[in-house]
């Protein structure tokens, strides 16, 4: 623009900033700030490239948490000498042609990872395409060297050294070597779950130590995934996880979700995948939480590995450069599928509780004796009779309790409390034999012993009955002969605002003056209850839930609180008939393996477990 332009004041002409085009090196360093946040981000991009290349074996080697070395070796399709410099150009990719950004079926598609890594580190790529010789190219700080011949059997080797050497300020924000290594391990594990048919190996280069290894899993979808999850998440998760397979309007949900009693103190064991891509999506995490809301307390978190598959045009993966977030075209369908699919699977599990409950129980038993003493063979009947006469002189064998049928063994002898059908021991929860401390039912099964928390178990049973009644005909109510008057102050108005919803739950209240309520009807299933205590528990539940939960969730939480008041209390003596009836109802009721707060309602110990406690191995 001419200096003499009358439309521009002279002071503006000297102070206005100049717009200039950045060079490629600066552009790549800026892009790297979004794509490569830490060494784990670089590993993720390189391993995803290997998977897109069709690799069956991928080896990752790192040094100092990936700060000084990241080497990814694969046996994929490789690249030719003409492809290498092109692969290091920004927005050059073989994954898409640019005509349709909604039809993305590969991990990568932006064409930013390799040039970004070359801009902030020292990058070397050695690759060999089938039927062609191997070649190598090096990039340091964005400056690319010539393509040279190299030696390589097949596939590609990408070596990244001195990450962020070109942007040293970024190094200050990296964490310790151990923390960065943990982040890299988490990335590899997530990708290993996404691709069960690929062999993954992660090594520490300094010590030549294998940190993680997962061989390629064989078999059909669920079998291969189950094997891979056992390797990645541990055998305990695999043994206590339920297979999930549900579909709705063209979207399919598969994977495994753990039983409620196999919960965690944080959300570290939640793995979500969309079209095979590991994601961290708030919508999906919220749906997973909602599915377990009825069977877990708020301080516990479910464990799951869930895979959503849908047509690529129904989900947008081009939301963030790191590609860890997605956006569904119909988010309600995806969320509803997770909630309904998981709830159905949990209901199908019935009374089942996780095997880790028994393990924790055995761990709680500590021997107070000295060195373990191993018994020899079981004593003979004569030895038992002699012992009986010695321990109870003057009594016959029958009086001393040692007279046994010819077919019986000491391990099957019980003190019968009533005349019962021996076939009851073949039920999953067995036959009741005793009640301890007026709270714990001891039952004998065909393979071991079951210990039931009577209050926790009945609380869940009452809760499930209340939910069934509400869904079918509404909760049956009983009118109080004399209404109970409760003074709650300002909280009374909060309950009056929910009077309609509470009436549907079997609790009828009305105003009885300022800050005072009259309770006229209560749920019949609860029997005689302390109505004031119920109201105060409902207020506590409303305070805990806040306004973040849906009305349905709040009503379920209120029913849960009410069920506690109608359950068998600790300290109550139960007859054998009552105990067996409780066991049979548990076997027929969904979710009865855990109470309303997610704690186990029973513990099962196998005979082998008990024998180990007494050194009879």
N, C-alpha and C positions, 0 to 999 in steps of 0.2 A: 504494500500500500504506500503511496507517495507520502513523503514527510510533510508536504504542504497541504494535506487533506484538511479542509476547514471543519469537518465533522469530528475530528479527534483533538482533544485538548493536548497540548504539548507535554504536560505532566503524565498523562495516561500512556503516551507513546513510550516513555522511558521506564515505567513501572509495571506494565502488563507482562505476565509470565509468558514465556515462549513455548508453544506446543511443538514437541519433537517426537519422532519415531524412535522407540527403543530398539537397540540391536538384539539379535537373536539370543545372545548369551544372557542378557538381562531378562529377557522374556522367559527363558527356560528356568532361570533361578527363581523368578516370581512364581511360575507355575509349579515348581518343585515344592514351594511352601504349602501348597494345597494338597498335592498328590503324595509327597513324602514328608510326613510329620516326624517320623522316627524310624529306626532300623526295621521295626516290624512292618511298617508300611511298604518299605522297599521289598522285603521278603514276600509280602502278599502280592504285589504287582508282578514280581518275577515268577512266582509259583503259578499264578493264574495264567501267565503267558505260556508256561510249560503245559498246563492242562489244556489250554486252547490249541496247542500244537499236537495234541493227541498222545502225550507221554503216558507210559504205563509204569515207569519208575522215576521218581524224583528224589534227589539227594540235596539237602541244604547243609552247608557248612558255614559256621560263623565264628568270629573271634572277637573277644571283648564286647559281647552283647551286640555284635553287628557293626560296631563303630569303626573297626579297622578292616574287617573282611566279611563279605557275604558272597558265597559262591553257590550257585544253583545249577545243578547238572540234571539233564533230562534226556530221554531217548525218543523225543518227538520227531516231527517231520523235518526239522532243521530249516536253514535258509541258505540260499546261494550267495555268491559274491556280490551280485548286483542288488540283492535284498538288504545286505547289511547296512550300507550308508543310508538307504531309504528308511529302514526301521528306526534310525536315530534322528530322523527329521520329525518335527512337530506335526501332529495330526496325520501321521502316516500309519495306516493299519490295514491288516488283511481281514479283519473281523466283519466290517460293514463296508458298503459302497457309498454311504451318505444319503441314499434316496429315502430311507425309511428308518427313522430313529426309534420307532416303536416296536420294530421286529428284531430285537436283539436276543440272540441265543448263546452268546459267548460271555466269558467273564470280562474280558477287556474289549474296548471298542473306541476309546478316546484317542489313542495314539500319543499319549503324553508321558507314559511311565519311563521309557528308555531315554528320551531326550532330557527329561527332568533329572534322572539319575546321573546322566553324563554331565549335567550342568553343575552338580553339587559334589561330585566325587570322581574317582578315577575308575572308569568303566571299561571292561574288556569283554568282547563277545566273540566266542569261537563257535562256529556252527558248520554243520555238514548236511546238505540235502541228499536224499537218496540218489545214487547214480552220479554224484558230483564230488569233487575234492573239497576238503575242509578249508575254511578261510577265517581270518581273524581281523578285527578292527578295534582300535583303542580310542577312547575319548577321555580327556582330562580338562575339567573346568569348562566344558562346552566346546573345546577345540578337538576336532576329529582328525585322526591320523589316517594314513592310507590303508586300504584293504590288502592284507598279506596272506600268503598260503600258510596253512597250519596243519597240525596232526590231530585227528579226532576220528573215532570209530563211527559214531552216529550221533544224531541229536544236536543239542546246544549246551554250551557252558557259558554262563554269564557270571563274571567276577566283578564285584564292586568293592573297591578299597578306599579307605579314608573318607568315609561318608561325611559330607558337609565341610570338607577341607576348603572348598571354594567359598563357603559362607560360615566362617568360624564362629560367628555369633550364635548360630543355631546349636552348636555343640554345648553351649552353656545350659541349654534347656533340656538336654538329655538326662535321663536318670542313671542310676548305677548299672554296671554291667549285668548284675543279677536281675534287676528289674527289667532291663531291656531284653534279656534272654527269656524271661518269663513271658513277655509280650509276644516274642517271636514264636515260642512254643504254643501259645494260645492260638495264634494265626494258623500254624501248621495243623493243629488238632481240628480246628473248624473246617479247614479245607479237606482234611482227611475224612471227616464225617460226610462232607458233600460228595466225595468221590470214593466210595468203598472199594472199587475195583482197581485203584491205583496204589502202588507201594510208595510209602513216604518214609524218608529217613532224615533225621535232624542230628547234626554232629557239632560238638565243640572242637574247633580246629586246633586250639592250643594243646588240649589234652588228648586229642584223637578219641574222644568219648562220645558214644551214641546217647543222646538225650532222649530221643523218642523214635520209635520205629513201629510202623504198621504195615504188615504184609497185605498184599491184595486179597480181599475177601472173595470167597467163591459162593455160588448158589444164587437163588432168586432174590428178588428185592429185599424182602423182610429178613431172610436168613443172612444175606451178606451184610445188611445194615446192622443187624443184631450182633454179628461177629465184630464189626468195626467199632460199634459203640462199647462193646466189652473191652476192646483194646484201648480206646481213647478215654472213656469215662470210668472204667473199672467194672469188674465182674458184679459187684453189688448193684450197680445201676441196672445192668443187663438182666439180673435175676429178679429185680423188683420193678421192672418197667412193663407197661401194658402196650401192646401193639395198637396203633391208631390207623384207621383207614376209613375215610369218609369223603363224600363228594357232594357238592351243591352247585348247580347252575354252571357247570363247566370248570369249576375249581376243585382240585383234589387235595386232601390233607392226608399225609402219611407220616410215619415215624413212631417214636416211643415216648411215653409219658410215665413218670414214676408214680407209684402209689403215694397217697398223702402221707403215710407214716414214714416214707423215705423223703422227707423234706430237708431243706437246707436253711441255714441262718441268713443267707444272702442269695442274690440272684445269679451267682456265678455258674450254676449248672443249667442255664437256660440257653439253648442253641436253636436259632431260627433260620430257615433257609427259604428263599423264594426262587423257584426255577433253578435250584442247585446252587444259588449264590448265598453265602453267609451274610446276614443282615442284622442290624440292630435297629429295630423299628418300634416306636412307642405304641403304635396301634396293635401290633402283634403281641408285644409284651403285656399290654393291658388286657387283651383277650385271654391270654394264658392265665393271668392273675384272676380274672373274673371266673374262669372255668373252675378254679380250685377254691373260690371264695367260700363255698358252703362246707368245705372239709378241712380248711386250714385256718389257723389263727393269723392275725395281721403281721406278726413278727416272724413268720415262717414263709419260705418261698419254695415253689414246686421245682422239680428237676425234669427237664424234657429236651428232646431233640425232635423238632417238628419240621416237616418239609411241605411247602405249598407249591403246587404245580398248576400253572394256568397258561393260557395262550399269551405269548409275550406282548401282544398289543393291549392286554388288559392290565398291565402293570408298567409303570415308568421307572426304569432304573437309572435314568439320566438326571438324577436329582442333585447329587453331590459328587465332586471329583473323586472322593474315596470310594464311591459306589457302595457304601454301607447302608444307605437309606433308599427306600423305594416308596412309590406312591401308587396305590391301587385305584383303578377307575371306579370300582364299586367297593369301597372299603367296608361297608356294612356286611356284604356277603362274606368277605374273608374273615371278619371278626366273628360273625355268627357261626361260621363253619368251625372255627377253633373252639368256641365255647360249647356248641352242641356236640361236636365230635368227642371232645375230652370228657364232658359230663356223661355221655352215653357209655364210654369205655370205663369210667370210674364206677358207674352203676352196675355194669356187667361184672366187675370184679367182686361184687357182693361183700362178704365179710372178710375178704383177704387182707392181711396186713403184711408189711415188709419183713423179710427174713432178718434184716439187721436188728429188729427188735429183740429177737432171741439172742443174737450175738451180744447185744448190749447187756442183756440180762445175765448171760453167762459171765461176762466181764465183771459184773457187779459182785459176783460171788468170789470172795477171796479166802484162801485157805488159812485157817488159824493154827493148823497143826504143823509138825515138823516135816521131815522128808517124806515124800509120797511112799506109801506101803501098798504093794500090789497083792491082791488076794489070789489064791490058787483057784482050783475048780470050785464050783458051788458045793457046799456041804451036803452030805447025804441026809436022807430022812432020819436015819439013826442018830446022826450027829445033832440034827435039829431037836430031836426028842430029848437027847441027853442035855442039851443046852436048856431046854424048857424046864426039865426037872431040877437042874442046878439053879436056874434063875428064879423058879417058883416052887420051892420044895413043898411037898404035901399036896400038890395039885396034879391031876391027871393031864395027859397030853391034850385032851379035849378042853379041859378047864383052862389050861395055860394058853390055848389058842394055836397050838401047833399041829392040830389034826387037819391034814390036807387031803383032798381027793387025789387019787392015783395019777390023774392027768394034769394036776395043777403044779405050778412051780412057785417058789417064793416071790418071783417078780410079778405074778399076776394076782396075788392075794390082796383083797380089798376088804375094808370094813363096810358092809352093805348098810346103808341108812334106810332103805326101803326095798320092798320087793319090786324089782325093775326088770325090764327086758334087756338081756345081755347085748342085744344087737345095738343098743344105744351107743356103745363105745365105737361102733363103726361110723357114726356120724362125724362130720368134719371137726366139730368142737367136743365130741365125746359125751360122756355121762358124768353128771355131777357126783362128786365123792365127798366133798367137805366144803365148809365155809370158814375162812380164817379171818380173825379180827373183825367179824361182821361186815366185811367189805369185799373180800376176795374169794371167788368161787374156784375151787380146784376140781378139774374134770379129767377123767382118764379117757384117752383115745386109744385106737389100736396100735399106735406107734409111739406114744409118749404121753405128755401131760400138758394140759392147758390151764393157765391161770387167768381169770377174768376179773376185771374191775367192774363190779356190779353197778355202781353209780354211773360211771362213764358209759358203759354199754347201754343201760336203760335210758340214759339221757339221749343218746343217738336214736334209739328205737322210738321214743316218744316224739322226737323231732320229726322223724320220717312219717310217723302216723299223722301228725299235725299237717304236714305238707300235703299228704295224700288227701286228707279231708278237705283242705282248702281248695285243692284243684278239682275235686269231684263234686262235692255238695256244699262246701263251706264248713268251717270248724263248728262242730256241735257245741251248743252252749247250755249251761245250767244256771237257772236263776237263783240268786241268793235269797234266802228267806228274809233276811234283814240286810239291806244294802250296807256295804262297808264305806265309811266316810274317811277320806284321806286328805290331809292338808299338805299341799306342796308349794304354796306361795306362787311365785311368778312362773314356775315350771308347769303349773296346771294348764295355762293357755296353750303351751306347746303340745300337750297331749290332746286337748280339745280340738286343736287343728287337725289331728289325725284320728278323730273319733270314728269316722267312717271306715278307715283302713283297719283300726283296731277291732271294730265290730265284726269285720270279715274274718278276723283271726279269733273270734270267740270271746272278746273282751269288750263289754258294753259299759261305757262311762258317760256321765253327764255332769254338768255344772251343779254345784251345791253351795254357791256363794263365792265370794272373792277368794281366789287361791285354793279352793276346796273342790274335790271331786267326789261323786257318789259312784261306787262300783256296783252295778246291778246284776251283771252276768259274767261268768268266767268260763273258759273252755272246759267242757265236761270231762275230757280225757285227763285233766290235771287233778281231778278230785278236789279235796279240801286243800286250799292253798292260802298263803298269806298274800292277799291281793295288793296290799301296800308295797310289799317287797317286789312284786312283779312290776308295778308301775315305776318304782325307782330303778329297777334293772333296765326297763325300757328307756328311761331317760339317759342312763349311762350309755346304752347302746347308741342312742341318737347322738350323744356327744362324741363318742368314739368314731362313728361313721362320718359325721359332718355332712356337708352337702355334696360331697364328691361322688357318692354312690347313687345308683338308681333307686327308685321307689321299691322295685321288686327285691333288690338286695337288702334294703333296710327292713322290709317286711320279713324276709328270711332270717335276718339277724335277730329281729324281735321274737320270732317263733323259736329260735334257738335258745334265747334267754328264758322264754316261758317254759320250754321243755325241761330245763334244769329244775324248775320247781315241781314238776310232776313226775320226776324220776325216782327210782328206789334210792333212798338216802344211805350214805355210809353209816354203819352202826346198826342197821336193821337186820335181824336174823331172818333168814329165808329157809323155807322147807325145801326138801329135795325136789318135790314136784315143781315149786316155783323156780328153783335154779335150773332144772332141765327145760322148763318152758322158756326161760330166758335164753338159754343156749340155742334152742330150736328156732326161736324168732330171730336171733342174730344171724343164723345161717340163711334165713330167707329174706333178710333185709339188706338193701344196697347200702354201702358206705359204713356198715356196722363194725368194720375193722378199726375205725377211729372215732373218737368222740367228736362233738361239735367244734372243738378247738384244735383238731388234728392230732391229738395224742392217741396212742394205741389203746384199744379197749381190752386186748388180751395178749398174752405171751404164750407161745407154744414151744415146748422143749421136747426134743426127740429123746428116745431112750439112750441113743449114743451120746447125746450131749450130757445127760445126767450121769451116765457111766464115766464119762471123762472127768466130771467134777469129783468123783470118788476114786479116781485112779484105776478104774476097771477097764482100761484099754488094752 
